[in-house]
Amino acid sequence: MGMPNMDFVVRESRAVVEGQLAIVRLGTCGAVQPPARLGQMLVASHGSICIRRNPDAWAPGEAAPPYTLSRPVPPDAELC
């Protein structure tokens, strides 16, 4: 799923979901490089972060940041 398709998925989901929405993307990210093989599960060994868009940041007179980032979430030790 490229960025244009991700944009479509988020916009369409937002149109039918009220309240908070979390989208987790599972799949490929870049090219598979050795030693990884097709069909393997890859885990981000440094963990992941959550990036949220702040819709209030674009309100007139608002000084809020446009995006908020969570603290890093470490991966499950058994998966690394």
ZILIN-V36956 format. One record per residue. N is the residue number from 1. RES is the residue in one small letter. PSI is psi in degrees with one decimal (NA if undefined). Layout:
BEGIN
n: (N/N)
res: (RES/RES)
psi: (PSI/PSI)
END
This chain:
BEGIN
n: (1/2/3/4/5/6/7/8/9/10/11/12/13/14/15/16/17/18/19/20/21/22/23/24/25/26/27/28/29/30/31/32/33/34/35/36/37/38/39/40/41/42/43/44/45/46/47/48/49/50/51/52/53/54/55/56/57/58/59/60/61/62/63/64/65/66/67/68/69/70/71/72/73/74/75/76/77/78/79/80)
res: (m/g/m/p/n/m/d/f/v/v/r/e/s/r/a/v/v/e/g/q/l/a/i/v/r/l/g/t/c/g/a/v/q/p/p/a/r/l/g/q/m/l/v/a/s/h/g/s/i/c/i/r/r/n/p/d/a/w/a/p/g/e/a/a/p/p/y/t/l/s/r/p/v/p/p/d/a/e/l/c)
psi: (117.1/176.3/-42.3/-40.9/-37.1/-40.7/-43.7/-47.4/-45.2/-45.2/-43.7/-39.5/-41.8/-31.9/-23.8/-2.2/126.3/148.6/-161.1/149.7/129.3/128.2/123.7/123.4/121.3/135.8/-156.1/154.7/97.5/-163.7/145.7/125.4/149.2/143.8/4.9/147.5/155.4/137.9/-11.2/152.0/125.8/138.6/133.6/106.2/-21.1/-2.3/-170.6/165.5/160.8/129.5/123.3/138.2/134.9/99.3/-24.2/-17.4/-21.7/4.9/143.9/132.0/5.5/138.7/17.5/151.3/146.5/-25.7/147.6/142.9/136.4/168.8/153.8/139.5/115.8/153.4/164.7/125.6/-32.0/-20.2/-19.1/NA)
END
